[in-house]
Amino acid sequence: MILFTANNGETKSSIMSKAHLNYRQIKKYIKILVINGLVIERNNLSEGFTTYHTTDKGRNYLEMYEESKAYNFTSNIYVFGKQLDQNLLSI
C-alpha cells in the first residue's frame, strides 16, 4: 500500500493515513523500501518537509504483484477441495 500511495510523492503522515499505518510501522517500512530502492526520499529544505516517491523499481514490483494476484485468482480455484479445471472457466 505504501508503494501505491507514494506513486506521485507523499509525506510520511499522508502515507500513514492512506495506508492505515501507525508511526512506528511507517518508519520501519519506509526504511526497508528505501534501502531496497523501491522508494526514494526527497527533502524539500525550503518548505521543511520530506516526500517519498515510488521508484521505477517500485512500480515494476507493483505491476508484478498485481499480475500475480490476477494469476492466483484464475489459476487456483478449488471446489470441494479439488482444483477446478481451467477449461471450465471459459464457459
HTML snippet that shows the backbone in 3Dmol.js (N, CA, C, O; Angstrom):
<script src="https://3Dmol.org/build/3Dmol-min.js"></script>
<div id="view" style="width:600px;height:400px;position:relative"></div>
<script>
const pdb = `
ATOM      1  N   MET A   1       0.819  -1.191   0.000  1.00  0.00           N
ATOM      2  CA  MET A   1       0.000   0.000   0.000  1.00  0.00           C
ATOM      3  C   MET A   1       0.868   1.262   0.000  1.00  0.00           C
ATOM      4  O   MET A   1       0.491   2.280  -0.580  1.00  0.00           O
ATOM      5  N   ILE A   2       2.030   1.188   0.653  1.00  0.00           N
ATOM      6  CA  ILE A   2       2.937   2.330   0.682  1.00  0.00           C
ATOM      7  C   ILE A   2       3.413   2.660  -0.727  1.00  0.00           C
ATOM      8  O   ILE A   2       3.433   3.829  -1.111  1.00  0.00           O
ATOM      9  N   LEU A   3       3.795   1.655  -1.497  1.00  0.00           N
ATOM     10  CA  LEU A   3       4.260   1.884  -2.864  1.00  0.00           C
ATOM     11  C   LEU A   3       3.170   2.527  -3.710  1.00  0.00           C
ATOM     12  O   LEU A   3       3.437   3.456  -4.472  1.00  0.00           O
ATOM     13  N   PHE A   4       1.966   2.043  -3.578  1.00  0.00           N
ATOM     14  CA  PHE A   4       0.845   2.593  -4.330  1.00  0.00           C
ATOM     15  C   PHE A   4       0.585   4.038  -3.928  1.00  0.00           C
ATOM     16  O   PHE A   4       0.387   4.900  -4.785  1.00  0.00           O
ATOM     17  N   THR A   5       0.584   4.302  -2.635  1.00  0.00           N
ATOM     18  CA  THR A   5       0.289   5.635  -2.119  1.00  0.00           C
ATOM     19  C   THR A   5       1.360   6.645  -2.499  1.00  0.00           C
ATOM     20  O   THR A   5       1.050   7.797  -2.804  1.00  0.00           O
ATOM     21  N   ALA A   6       2.628   6.217  -2.481  1.00  0.00           N
ATOM     22  CA  ALA A   6       3.740   7.131  -2.757  1.00  0.00           C
ATOM     23  C   ALA A   6       4.024   7.290  -4.247  1.00  0.00           C
ATOM     24  O   ALA A   6       5.022   7.907  -4.619  1.00  0.00           O
ATOM     25  N   ASN A   7       3.184   6.756  -5.085  1.00  0.00           N
ATOM     26  CA  ASN A   7       3.421   6.794  -6.532  1.00  0.00           C
ATOM     27  C   ASN A   7       3.629   8.210  -7.060  1.00  0.00           C
ATOM     28  O   ASN A   7       4.462   8.414  -7.943  1.00  0.00           O
ATOM     29  N   ASN A   8       2.905   9.174  -6.552  1.00  0.00           N
ATOM     30  CA  ASN A   8       3.035  10.558  -7.010  1.00  0.00           C
ATOM     31  C   ASN A   8       3.743  11.447  -5.999  1.00  0.00           C
ATOM     32  O   ASN A   8       3.771  12.668  -6.154  1.00  0.00           O
ATOM     33  N   GLY A   9       4.313  10.843  -4.966  1.00  0.00           N
ATOM     34  CA  GLY A   9       5.008  11.596  -3.933  1.00  0.00           C
ATOM     35  C   GLY A   9       4.062  12.005  -2.822  1.00  0.00           C
ATOM     36  O   GLY A   9       3.059  12.677  -3.061  1.00  0.00           O
ATOM     37  N   GLU A  10       4.385  11.601  -1.615  1.00  0.00           N
ATOM     38  CA  GLU A  10       3.551  11.902  -0.452  1.00  0.00           C
ATOM     39  C   GLU A  10       4.439  12.098   0.764  1.00  0.00           C
ATOM     40  O   GLU A  10       5.560  11.590   0.812  1.00  0.00           O
ATOM     41  N   THR A  11       3.947  12.819   1.727  1.00  0.00           N
ATOM     42  CA  THR A  11       4.650  12.949   3.000  1.00  0.00           C
ATOM     43  C   THR A  11       4.407  11.691   3.830  1.00  0.00           C
ATOM     44  O   THR A  11       3.500  10.908   3.546  1.00  0.00           O
ATOM     45  N   LYS A  12       5.225  11.515   4.849  1.00  0.00           N
ATOM     46  CA  LYS A  12       5.094  10.343   5.709  1.00  0.00           C
ATOM     47  C   LYS A  12       3.718  10.310   6.379  1.00  0.00           C
ATOM     48  O   LYS A  12       3.098   9.251   6.469  1.00  0.00           O
ATOM     49  N   SER A  13       3.242  11.457   6.846  1.00  0.00           N
ATOM     50  CA  SER A  13       1.940  11.474   7.527  1.00  0.00           C
ATOM     51  C   SER A  13       0.801  11.159   6.564  1.00  0.00           C
ATOM     52  O   SER A  13      -0.176  10.516   6.949  1.00  0.00           O
ATOM     53  N   SER A  14       0.918  11.602   5.329  1.00  0.00           N
ATOM     54  CA  SER A  14      -0.104  11.298   4.337  1.00  0.00           C
ATOM     55  C   SER A  14      -0.131   9.796   4.020  1.00  0.00           C
ATOM     56  O   SER A  14      -1.197   9.192   3.904  1.00  0.00           O
ATOM     57  N   ILE A  15       1.060   9.211   3.883  1.00  0.00           N
ATOM     58  CA  ILE A  15       1.143   7.767   3.630  1.00  0.00           C
ATOM     59  C   ILE A  15       0.573   6.999   4.818  1.00  0.00           C
ATOM     60  O   ILE A  15      -0.156   6.023   4.642  1.00  0.00           O
ATOM     61  N   MET A  16       0.909   7.443   6.032  1.00  0.00           N
ATOM     62  CA  MET A  16       0.383   6.790   7.240  1.00  0.00           C
ATOM     63  C   MET A  16      -1.138   6.754   7.220  1.00  0.00           C
ATOM     64  O   MET A  16      -1.750   5.725   7.507  1.00  0.00           O
ATOM     65  N   SER A  17      -1.731   7.873   6.882  1.00  0.00           N
ATOM     66  CA  SER A  17      -3.186   7.981   6.871  1.00  0.00           C
ATOM     67  C   SER A  17      -3.803   7.092   5.786  1.00  0.00           C
ATOM     68  O   SER A  17      -4.742   6.341   6.050  1.00  0.00           O
ATOM     69  N   LYS A  18      -3.272   7.183   4.580  1.00  0.00           N
ATOM     70  CA  LYS A  18      -3.854   6.437   3.451  1.00  0.00           C
ATOM     71  C   LYS A  18      -3.617   4.934   3.549  1.00  0.00           C
ATOM     72  O   LYS A  18      -4.447   4.142   3.101  1.00  0.00           O
ATOM     73  N   ALA A  19      -2.482   4.538   4.135  1.00  0.00           N
ATOM     74  CA  ALA A  19      -2.150   3.115   4.242  1.00  0.00           C
ATOM     75  C   ALA A  19      -2.594   2.520   5.580  1.00  0.00           C
ATOM     76  O   ALA A  19      -2.392   1.332   5.830  1.00  0.00           O
ATOM     77  N   HIS A  20      -3.199   3.349   6.439  1.00  0.00           N
ATOM     78  CA  HIS A  20      -3.690   2.903   7.750  1.00  0.00           C
ATOM     79  C   HIS A  20      -2.576   2.272   8.585  1.00  0.00           C
ATOM     80  O   HIS A  20      -2.713   1.161   9.098  1.00  0.00           O
ATOM     81  N   LEU A  21      -1.463   3.015   8.710  1.00  0.00           N
ATOM     82  CA  LEU A  21      -0.323   2.558   9.497  1.00  0.00           C
ATOM     83  C   LEU A  21      -0.047   3.549  10.620  1.00  0.00           C
ATOM     84  O   LEU A  21      -0.392   4.726  10.517  1.00  0.00           O
ATOM     85  N   ASN A  22       0.575   3.071  11.691  1.00  0.00           N
ATOM     86  CA  ASN A  22       0.977   3.982  12.754  1.00  0.00           C
ATOM     87  C   ASN A  22       2.412   4.456  12.487  1.00  0.00           C
ATOM     88  O   ASN A  22       3.060   3.998  11.546  1.00  0.00           O
ATOM     89  N   TYR A  23       2.899   5.376  13.325  1.00  0.00           N
ATOM     90  CA  TYR A  23       4.203   5.985  13.092  1.00  0.00           C
ATOM     91  C   TYR A  23       5.334   4.954  13.138  1.00  0.00           C
ATOM     92  O   TYR A  23       6.244   4.994  12.310  1.00  0.00           O
ATOM     93  N   ARG A  24       5.279   4.042  14.095  1.00  0.00           N
ATOM     94  CA  ARG A  24       6.310   3.012  14.215  1.00  0.00           C
ATOM     95  C   ARG A  24       6.357   2.137  12.963  1.00  0.00           C
ATOM     96  O   ARG A  24       7.438   1.819  12.468  1.00  0.00           O
ATOM     97  N   GLN A  25       5.195   1.751  12.453  1.00  0.00           N
ATOM     98  CA  GLN A  25       5.127   0.911  11.254  1.00  0.00           C
ATOM     99  C   GLN A  25       5.657   1.649  10.034  1.00  0.00           C
ATOM    100  O   GLN A  25       6.465   1.098   9.286  1.00  0.00           O
ATOM    101  N   ILE A  26       5.214   2.892   9.819  1.00  0.00           N
ATOM    102  CA  ILE A  26       5.629   3.623   8.621  1.00  0.00           C
ATOM    103  C   ILE A  26       7.129   3.870   8.646  1.00  0.00           C
ATOM    104  O   ILE A  26       7.791   3.782   7.612  1.00  0.00           O
ATOM    105  N   LYS A  27       7.667   4.178   9.815  1.00  0.00           N
ATOM    106  CA  LYS A  27       9.104   4.408   9.941  1.00  0.00           C
ATOM    107  C   LYS A  27       9.889   3.156   9.545  1.00  0.00           C
ATOM    108  O   LYS A  27      10.877   3.241   8.816  1.00  0.00           O
ATOM    109  N   LYS A  28       9.449   2.006  10.025  1.00  0.00           N
ATOM    110  CA  LYS A  28      10.099   0.730   9.731  1.00  0.00           C
ATOM    111  C   LYS A  28      10.004   0.378   8.240  1.00  0.00           C
ATOM    112  O   LYS A  28      11.006   0.042   7.609  1.00  0.00           O
ATOM    113  N   TYR A  29       8.800   0.459   7.692  1.00  0.00           N
ATOM    114  CA  TYR A  29       8.591   0.024   6.307  1.00  0.00           C
ATOM    115  C   TYR A  29       9.192   0.987   5.286  1.00  0.00           C
ATOM    116  O   TYR A  29       9.701   0.550   4.253  1.00  0.00           O
ATOM    117  N   ILE A  30       9.141   2.282   5.558  1.00  0.00           N
ATOM    118  CA  ILE A  30       9.762   3.252   4.642  1.00  0.00           C
ATOM    119  C   ILE A  30      11.262   2.988   4.562  1.00  0.00           C
ATOM    120  O   ILE A  30      11.850   3.022   3.481  1.00  0.00           O
ATOM    121  N   LYS A  31      11.869   2.727   5.701  1.00  0.00           N
ATOM    122  CA  LYS A  31      13.310   2.446   5.736  1.00  0.00           C
ATOM    123  C   LYS A  31      13.635   1.226   4.868  1.00  0.00           C
ATOM    124  O   LYS A  31      14.584   1.260   4.085  1.00  0.00           O
ATOM    125  N   ILE A  32      12.863   0.164   5.001  1.00  0.00           N
ATOM    126  CA  ILE A  32      13.070  -1.055   4.213  1.00  0.00           C
ATOM    127  C   ILE A  32      12.908  -0.764   2.724  1.00  0.00           C
ATOM    128  O   ILE A  32      13.712  -1.219   1.911  1.00  0.00           O
ATOM    129  N   LEU A  33      11.872  -0.009   2.366  1.00  0.00           N
ATOM    130  CA  LEU A  33      11.623   0.303   0.956  1.00  0.00           C
ATOM    131  C   LEU A  33      12.724   1.181   0.367  1.00  0.00           C
ATOM    132  O   LEU A  33      13.108   0.993  -0.787  1.00  0.00           O
ATOM    133  N   VAL A  34      13.234   2.129   1.139  1.00  0.00           N
ATOM    134  CA  VAL A  34      14.318   2.996   0.659  1.00  0.00           C
ATOM    135  C   VAL A  34      15.591   2.178   0.471  1.00  0.00           C
ATOM    136  O   VAL A  34      16.258   2.299  -0.556  1.00  0.00           O
ATOM    137  N   ILE A  35      15.931   1.349   1.449  1.00  0.00           N
ATOM    138  CA  ILE A  35      17.140   0.512   1.359  1.00  0.00           C
ATOM    139  C   ILE A  35      17.101  -0.380   0.127  1.00  0.00           C
ATOM    140  O   ILE A  35      18.130  -0.602  -0.512  1.00  0.00           O
ATOM    141  N   ASN A  36      15.929  -0.889  -0.210  1.00  0.00           N
ATOM    142  CA  ASN A  36      15.783  -1.793  -1.352  1.00  0.00           C
ATOM    143  C   ASN A  36      15.514  -1.085  -2.673  1.00  0.00           C
ATOM    144  O   ASN A  36      15.300  -1.738  -3.694  1.00  0.00           O
ATOM    145  N   GLY A  37      15.522   0.240  -2.660  1.00  0.00           N
ATOM    146  CA  GLY A  37      15.384   1.003  -3.895  1.00  0.00           C
ATOM    147  C   GLY A  37      13.988   1.056  -4.474  1.00  0.00           C
ATOM    148  O   GLY A  37      13.821   1.359  -5.655  1.00  0.00           O
ATOM    149  N   LEU A  38      12.983   0.767  -3.669  1.00  0.00           N
ATOM    150  CA  LEU A  38      11.598   0.805  -4.145  1.00  0.00           C
ATOM    151  C   LEU A  38      10.969   2.179  -3.943  1.00  0.00           C
ATOM    152  O   LEU A  38       9.995   2.530  -4.609  1.00  0.00           O
ATOM    153  N   VAL A  39      11.534   2.949  -3.021  1.00  0.00           N
ATOM    154  CA  VAL A  39      11.060   4.299  -2.705  1.00  0.00           C
ATOM    155  C   VAL A  39      12.283   5.199  -2.548  1.00  0.00           C
ATOM    156  O   VAL A  39      13.316   4.775  -2.030  1.00  0.00           O
ATOM    157  N   ILE A  40      12.154   6.449  -3.003  1.00  0.00           N
ATOM    158  CA  ILE A  40      13.214   7.427  -2.751  1.00  0.00           C
ATOM    159  C   ILE A  40      12.656   8.531  -1.858  1.00  0.00           C
ATOM    160  O   ILE A  40      11.458   8.814  -1.851  1.00  0.00           O
ATOM    161  N   GLU A  41      13.557   9.133  -1.116  1.00  0.00           N
ATOM    162  CA  GLU A  41      13.217  10.202  -0.190  1.00  0.00           C
ATOM    163  C   GLU A  41      13.704  11.522  -0.776  1.00  0.00           C
ATOM    164  O   GLU A  41      14.868  11.642  -1.158  1.00  0.00           O
ATOM    165  N   ARG A  42      12.826  12.503  -0.848  1.00  0.00           N
ATOM    166  CA  ARG A  42      13.200  13.818  -1.361  1.00  0.00           C
ATOM    167  C   ARG A  42      12.946  14.863  -0.290  1.00  0.00           C
ATOM    168  O   ARG A  42      11.816  15.057   0.156  1.00  0.00           O
ATOM    169  N   ASN A  43      14.025  15.534   0.117  1.00  0.00           N
ATOM    170  CA  ASN A  43      13.911  16.580   1.139  1.00  0.00           C
ATOM    171  C   ASN A  43      13.648  17.921   0.481  1.00  0.00           C
ATOM    172  O   ASN A  43      14.388  18.338  -0.410  1.00  0.00           O
ATOM    173  N   ASN A  44      12.612  18.584   0.912  1.00  0.00           N
ATOM    174  CA  ASN A  44      12.299  19.920   0.443  1.00  0.00           C
ATOM    175  C   ASN A  44      12.724  20.887   1.548  1.00  0.00           C
ATOM    176  O   ASN A  44      11.940  21.225   2.434  1.00  0.00           O
ATOM    177  N   LEU A  45      13.975  21.321   1.476  1.00  0.00           N
ATOM    178  CA  LEU A  45      14.532  22.141   2.548  1.00  0.00           C
ATOM    179  C   LEU A  45      13.834  23.481   2.691  1.00  0.00           C
ATOM    180  O   LEU A  45      13.657  23.970   3.807  1.00  0.00           O
ATOM    181  N   SER A  46      13.435  24.082   1.577  1.00  0.00           N
ATOM    182  CA  SER A  46      12.779  25.392   1.670  1.00  0.00           C
ATOM    183  C   SER A  46      11.403  25.304   2.334  1.00  0.00           C
ATOM    184  O   SER A  46      10.986  26.236   3.022  1.00  0.00           O
ATOM    185  N   GLU A  47      10.709  24.203   2.135  1.00  0.00           N
ATOM    186  CA  GLU A  47       9.383  24.015   2.732  1.00  0.00           C
ATOM    187  C   GLU A  47       9.460  23.306   4.081  1.00  0.00           C
ATOM    188  O   GLU A  47       8.533  23.391   4.886  1.00  0.00           O
ATOM    189  N   GLY A  48      10.563  22.608   4.324  1.00  0.00           N
ATOM    190  CA  GLY A  48      10.746  21.941   5.607  1.00  0.00           C
ATOM    191  C   GLY A  48      10.064  20.599   5.750  1.00  0.00           C
ATOM    192  O   GLY A  48       9.717  20.207   6.865  1.00  0.00           O
ATOM    193  N   PHE A  49       9.859  19.880   4.658  1.00  0.00           N
ATOM    194  CA  PHE A  49       9.276  18.549   4.769  1.00  0.00           C
ATOM    195  C   PHE A  49       9.922  17.600   3.770  1.00  0.00           C
ATOM    196  O   PHE A  49      10.611  18.025   2.842  1.00  0.00           O
ATOM    197  N   THR A  50       9.691  16.321   3.973  1.00  0.00           N
ATOM    198  CA  THR A  50      10.236  15.267   3.121  1.00  0.00           C
ATOM    199  C   THR A  50       9.086  14.542   2.448  1.00  0.00           C
ATOM    200  O   THR A  50       8.061  14.264   3.070  1.00  0.00           O
ATOM    201  N   THR A  51       9.266  14.237   1.169  1.00  0.00           N
ATOM    202  CA  THR A  51       8.273  13.426   0.463  1.00  0.00           C
ATOM    203  C   THR A  51       8.924  12.119   0.032  1.00  0.00           C
ATOM    204  O   THR A  51      10.141  12.025  -0.126  1.00  0.00           O
ATOM    205  N   TYR A  52       8.092  11.136  -0.149  1.00  0.00           N
ATOM    206  CA  TYR A  52       8.536   9.801  -0.554  1.00  0.00           C
ATOM    207  C   TYR A  52       7.883   9.475  -1.885  1.00  0.00           C
ATOM    208  O   TYR A  52       6.689   9.699  -2.085  1.00  0.00           O
ATOM    209  N   HIS A  53       8.695   8.938  -2.792  1.00  0.00           N
ATOM    210  CA  HIS A  53       8.242   8.667  -4.159  1.00  0.00           C
ATOM    211  C   HIS A  53       8.577   7.229  -4.545  1.00  0.00           C
ATOM    212  O   HIS A  53       9.694   6.765  -4.319  1.00  0.00           O
ATOM    213  N   THR A  54       7.624   6.538  -5.118  1.00  0.00           N
ATOM    214  CA  THR A  54       7.858   5.194  -5.624  1.00  0.00           C
ATOM    215  C   THR A  54       8.780   5.282  -6.841  1.00  0.00           C
ATOM    216  O   THR A  54       8.546   6.083  -7.745  1.00  0.00           O
ATOM    217  N   THR A  55       9.813   4.468  -6.860  1.00  0.00           N
ATOM    218  CA  THR A  55      10.773   4.452  -7.969  1.00  0.00           C
ATOM    219  C   THR A  55      10.251   3.573  -9.102  1.00  0.00           C
ATOM    220  O   THR A  55       9.216   2.920  -8.966  1.00  0.00           O
ATOM    221  N   ASP A  56      10.974   3.564 -10.216  1.00  0.00           N
ATOM    222  CA  ASP A  56      10.621   2.663 -11.324  1.00  0.00           C
ATOM    223  C   ASP A  56      10.651   1.211 -10.850  1.00  0.00           C
ATOM    224  O   ASP A  56       9.792   0.412 -11.225  1.00  0.00           O
ATOM    225  N   LYS A  57      11.635   0.877 -10.031  1.00  0.00           N
ATOM    226  CA  LYS A  57      11.726  -0.474  -9.477  1.00  0.00           C
ATOM    227  C   LYS A  57      10.488  -0.781  -8.631  1.00  0.00           C
ATOM    228  O   LYS A  57       9.954  -1.889  -8.686  1.00  0.00           O
ATOM    229  N   GLY A  58      10.038   0.193  -7.857  1.00  0.00           N
ATOM    230  CA  GLY A  58       8.843   0.025  -7.044  1.00  0.00           C
ATOM    231  C   GLY A  58       7.591  -0.148  -7.890  1.00  0.00           C
ATOM    232  O   GLY A  58       6.725  -0.961  -7.567  1.00  0.00           O
ATOM    233  N   ARG A  59       7.494   0.621  -8.980  1.00  0.00           N
ATOM    234  CA  ARG A  59       6.340   0.491  -9.882  1.00  0.00           C
ATOM    235  C   ARG A  59       6.354  -0.872 -10.586  1.00  0.00           C
ATOM    236  O   ARG A  59       5.303  -1.481 -10.784  1.00  0.00           O
ATOM    237  N   ASN A  60       7.544  -1.344 -10.961  1.00  0.00           N
ATOM    238  CA  ASN A  60       7.646  -2.684 -11.559  1.00  0.00           C
ATOM    239  C   ASN A  60       7.190  -3.750 -10.571  1.00  0.00           C
ATOM    240  O   ASN A  60       6.514  -4.707 -10.948  1.00  0.00           O
ATOM    241  N   TYR A  61       7.564  -3.580  -9.308  1.00  0.00           N
ATOM    242  CA  TYR A  61       7.133  -4.513  -8.277  1.00  0.00           C
ATOM    243  C   TYR A  61       5.608  -4.510  -8.157  1.00  0.00           C
ATOM    244  O   TYR A  61       4.987  -5.568  -8.061  1.00  0.00           O
ATOM    245  N   LEU A  62       5.012  -3.320  -8.161  1.00  0.00           N
ATOM    246  CA  LEU A  62       3.548  -3.226  -8.076  1.00  0.00           C
ATOM    247  C   LEU A  62       2.875  -3.928  -9.245  1.00  0.00           C
ATOM    248  O   LEU A  62       1.868  -4.613  -9.063  1.00  0.00           O
ATOM    249  N   GLU A  63       3.424  -3.763 -10.444  1.00  0.00           N
ATOM    250  CA  GLU A  63       2.866  -4.431 -11.631  1.00  0.00           C
ATOM    251  C   GLU A  63       2.947  -5.945 -11.489  1.00  0.00           C
ATOM    252  O   GLU A  63       1.977  -6.651 -11.768  1.00  0.00           O
ATOM    253  N   MET A  64       4.100  -6.444 -11.055  1.00  0.00           N
ATOM    254  CA  MET A  64       4.255  -7.893 -10.872  1.00  0.00           C
ATOM    255  C   MET A  64       3.309  -8.407  -9.790  1.00  0.00           C
ATOM    256  O   MET A  64       2.746  -9.494  -9.913  1.00  0.00           O
ATOM    257  N   TYR A  65       3.141  -7.624  -8.738  1.00  0.00           N
ATOM    258  CA  TYR A  65       2.239  -8.007  -7.658  1.00  0.00           C
ATOM    259  C   TYR A  65       0.801  -8.121  -8.174  1.00  0.00           C
ATOM    260  O   TYR A  65       0.106  -9.096  -7.887  1.00  0.00           O
ATOM    261  N   GLU A  66       0.364  -7.117  -8.935  1.00  0.00           N
ATOM    262  CA  GLU A  66      -0.998  -7.139  -9.479  1.00  0.00           C
ATOM    263  C   GLU A  66      -1.191  -8.315 -10.439  1.00  0.00           C
ATOM    264  O   GLU A  66      -2.241  -8.958 -10.433  1.00  0.00           O
ATOM    265  N   GLU A  67      -0.179  -8.596 -11.261  1.00  0.00           N
ATOM    266  CA  GLU A  67      -0.265  -9.735 -12.188  1.00  0.00           C
ATOM    267  C   GLU A  67      -0.349 -11.048 -11.423  1.00  0.00           C
ATOM    268  O   GLU A  67      -1.108 -11.942 -11.798  1.00  0.00           O
ATOM    269  N   SER A  68       0.429 -11.167 -10.351  1.00  0.00           N
ATOM    270  CA  SER A  68       0.402 -12.411  -9.581  1.00  0.00           C
ATOM    271  C   SER A  68      -0.938 -12.592  -8.884  1.00  0.00           C
ATOM    272  O   SER A  68      -1.420 -13.718  -8.764  1.00  0.00           O
ATOM    273  N   LYS A  69      -1.553 -11.498  -8.421  1.00  0.00           N
ATOM    274  CA  LYS A  69      -2.877 -11.604  -7.807  1.00  0.00           C
ATOM    275  C   LYS A  69      -3.893 -12.093  -8.833  1.00  0.00           C
ATOM    276  O   LYS A  69      -4.721 -12.949  -8.523  1.00  0.00           O
ATOM    277  N   ALA A  70      -3.838 -11.562 -10.039  1.00  0.00           N
ATOM    278  CA  ALA A  70      -4.774 -11.973 -11.089  1.00  0.00           C
ATOM    279  C   ALA A  70      -4.535 -13.432 -11.460  1.00  0.00           C
ATOM    280  O   ALA A  70      -5.486 -14.189 -11.655  1.00  0.00           O
ATOM    281  N   TYR A  71      -3.271 -13.826 -11.557  1.00  0.00           N
ATOM    282  CA  TYR A  71      -2.945 -15.214 -11.905  1.00  0.00           C
ATOM    283  C   TYR A  71      -3.443 -16.164 -10.824  1.00  0.00           C
ATOM    284  O   TYR A  71      -4.063 -17.183 -11.128  1.00  0.00           O
ATOM    285  N   ASN A  72      -3.176 -15.839  -9.580  1.00  0.00           N
ATOM    286  CA  ASN A  72      -3.601 -16.714  -8.488  1.00  0.00           C
ATOM    287  C   ASN A  72      -5.111 -16.831  -8.411  1.00  0.00           C
ATOM    288  O   ASN A  72      -5.634 -17.890  -8.062  1.00  0.00           O
ATOM    289  N   PHE A  73      -5.814 -15.761  -8.732  1.00  0.00           N
ATOM    290  CA  PHE A  73      -7.264 -15.812  -8.698  1.00  0.00           C
ATOM    291  C   PHE A  73      -7.808 -16.775  -9.741  1.00  0.00           C
ATOM    292  O   PHE A  73      -8.733 -17.535  -9.456  1.00  0.00           O
ATOM    293  N   THR A  74      -7.247 -16.754 -10.944  1.00  0.00           N
ATOM    294  CA  THR A  74      -7.787 -17.597 -12.008  1.00  0.00           C
ATOM    295  C   THR A  74      -7.174 -18.986 -12.052  1.00  0.00           C
ATOM    296  O   THR A  74      -7.773 -19.893 -12.632  1.00  0.00           O
ATOM    297  N   SER A  75      -6.002 -19.188 -11.459  1.00  0.00           N
ATOM    298  CA  SER A  75      -5.352 -20.484 -11.597  1.00  0.00           C
ATOM    299  C   SER A  75      -5.505 -21.390 -10.387  1.00  0.00           C
ATOM    300  O   SER A  75      -5.166 -22.571 -10.464  1.00  0.00           O
ATOM    301  N   ASN A  76      -5.998 -20.881  -9.291  1.00  0.00           N
ATOM    302  CA  ASN A  76      -6.085 -21.695  -8.084  1.00  0.00           C
ATOM    303  C   ASN A  76      -7.489 -21.703  -7.510  1.00  0.00           C
ATOM    304  O   ASN A  76      -7.683 -21.433  -6.325  1.00  0.00           O
ATOM    305  N   ILE A  77      -8.457 -22.007  -8.339  1.00  0.00           N
ATOM    306  CA  ILE A  77      -9.836 -22.067  -7.874  1.00  0.00           C
ATOM    307  C   ILE A  77     -10.156 -23.509  -7.488  1.00  0.00           C
ATOM    308  O   ILE A  77     -10.022 -24.432  -8.292  1.00  0.00           O
ATOM    309  N   TYR A  78     -10.578 -23.675  -6.242  1.00  0.00           N
ATOM    310  CA  TYR A  78     -10.874 -25.004  -5.725  1.00  0.00           C
ATOM    311  C   TYR A  78     -12.356 -25.122  -5.397  1.00  0.00           C
ATOM    312  O   TYR A  78     -12.971 -24.197  -4.867  1.00  0.00           O
ATOM    313  N   VAL A  79     -12.912 -26.281  -5.726  1.00  0.00           N
ATOM    314  CA  VAL A  79     -14.298 -26.578  -5.396  1.00  0.00           C
ATOM    315  C   VAL A  79     -14.302 -27.911  -4.666  1.00  0.00           C
ATOM    316  O   VAL A  79     -13.840 -28.921  -5.195  1.00  0.00           O
ATOM    317  N   PHE A  80     -14.818 -27.906  -3.465  1.00  0.00           N
ATOM    318  CA  PHE A  80     -14.872 -29.108  -2.632  1.00  0.00           C
ATOM    319  C   PHE A  80     -13.505 -29.768  -2.514  1.00  0.00           C
ATOM    320  O   PHE A  80     -13.392 -30.992  -2.580  1.00  0.00           O
ATOM    321  N   GLY A  81     -12.454 -28.944  -2.336  1.00  0.00           N
ATOM    322  CA  GLY A  81     -11.111 -29.467  -2.104  1.00  0.00           C
ATOM    323  C   GLY A  81     -10.347 -29.896  -3.338  1.00  0.00           C
ATOM    324  O   GLY A  81      -9.197 -30.324  -3.233  1.00  0.00           O
ATOM    325  N   LYS A  82     -10.968 -29.791  -4.519  1.00  0.00           N
ATOM    326  CA  LYS A  82     -10.264 -30.176  -5.752  1.00  0.00           C
ATOM    327  C   LYS A  82     -10.108 -28.953  -6.635  1.00  0.00           C
ATOM    328  O   LYS A  82     -11.009 -28.120  -6.734  1.00  0.00           O
ATOM    329  N   GLN A  83      -8.930 -28.855  -7.287  1.00  0.00           N
ATOM    330  CA  GLN A  83      -8.689 -27.695  -8.146  1.00  0.00           C
ATOM    331  C   GLN A  83      -9.606 -27.771  -9.358  1.00  0.00           C
ATOM    332  O   GLN A  83      -9.740 -28.815  -9.996  1.00  0.00           O
ATOM    333  N   LEU A  84     -10.225 -26.652  -9.653  1.00  0.00           N
ATOM    334  CA  LEU A  84     -11.163 -26.551 -10.764  1.00  0.00           C
ATOM    335  C   LEU A  84     -10.403 -26.561 -12.082  1.00  0.00           C
ATOM    336  O   LEU A  84      -9.370 -25.902 -12.206  1.00  0.00           O
ATOM    337  N   ASP A  85     -10.896 -27.293 -13.058  1.00  0.00           N
ATOM    338  CA  ASP A  85     -10.273 -27.354 -14.381  1.00  0.00           C
ATOM    339  C   ASP A  85     -10.393 -26.000 -15.055  1.00  0.00           C
ATOM    340  O   ASP A  85     -11.488 -25.441 -15.133  1.00  0.00           O
ATOM    341  N   GLN A  86      -9.278 -25.463 -15.545  1.00  0.00           N
ATOM    342  CA  GLN A  86      -9.262 -24.153 -16.173  1.00  0.00           C
ATOM    343  C   GLN A  86     -10.174 -24.088 -17.404  1.00  0.00           C
ATOM    344  O   GLN A  86     -10.678 -23.012 -17.726  1.00  0.00           O
ATOM    345  N   ASN A  87     -10.394 -25.181 -18.084  1.00  0.00           N
ATOM    346  CA  ASN A  87     -11.262 -25.214 -19.279  1.00  0.00           C
ATOM    347  C   ASN A  87     -12.710 -24.885 -18.901  1.00  0.00           C
ATOM    348  O   ASN A  87     -13.461 -24.353 -19.719  1.00  0.00           O
ATOM    349  N   LEU A  88     -13.090 -25.196 -17.686  1.00  0.00           N
ATOM    350  CA  LEU A  88     -14.457 -24.905 -17.246  1.00  0.00           C
ATOM    351  C   LEU A  88     -14.672 -23.410 -17.048  1.00  0.00           C
ATOM    352  O   LEU A  88     -15.807 -22.939 -17.108  1.00  0.00           O
ATOM    353  N   LEU A  89     -13.595 -22.651 -16.811  1.00  0.00           N
ATOM    354  CA  LEU A  89     -13.721 -21.225 -16.598  1.00  0.00           C
ATOM    355  C   LEU A  89     -14.060 -20.477 -17.874  1.00  0.00           C
ATOM    356  O   LEU A  89     -14.583 -19.364 -17.807  1.00  0.00           O
ATOM    357  N   SER A  90     -13.783 -21.043 -19.014  1.00  0.00           N
ATOM    358  CA  SER A  90     -14.018 -20.346 -20.278  1.00  0.00           C
ATOM    359  C   SER A  90     -15.451 -20.485 -20.777  1.00  0.00           C
ATOM    360  O   SER A  90     -15.793 -19.974 -21.844  1.00  0.00           O
ATOM    361  N   ILE A  91     -16.271 -21.161 -20.026  1.00  0.00           N
ATOM    362  CA  ILE A  91     -17.668 -21.367 -20.426  1.00  0.00           C
ATOM    363  C   ILE A  91     -18.470 -20.112 -20.234  1.00  0.00           C
ATOM    364  O   ILE A  91     -19.667 -20.095 -20.518  1.00  0.00           O
TER     365      ILE A  91
END
`;
const viewer = $3Dmol.createViewer("view");
viewer.addModel(pdb, "pdb");
viewer.setStyle({}, {cartoon: {color: "spectrum"}});
viewer.zoomTo();
viewer.render();
</script>
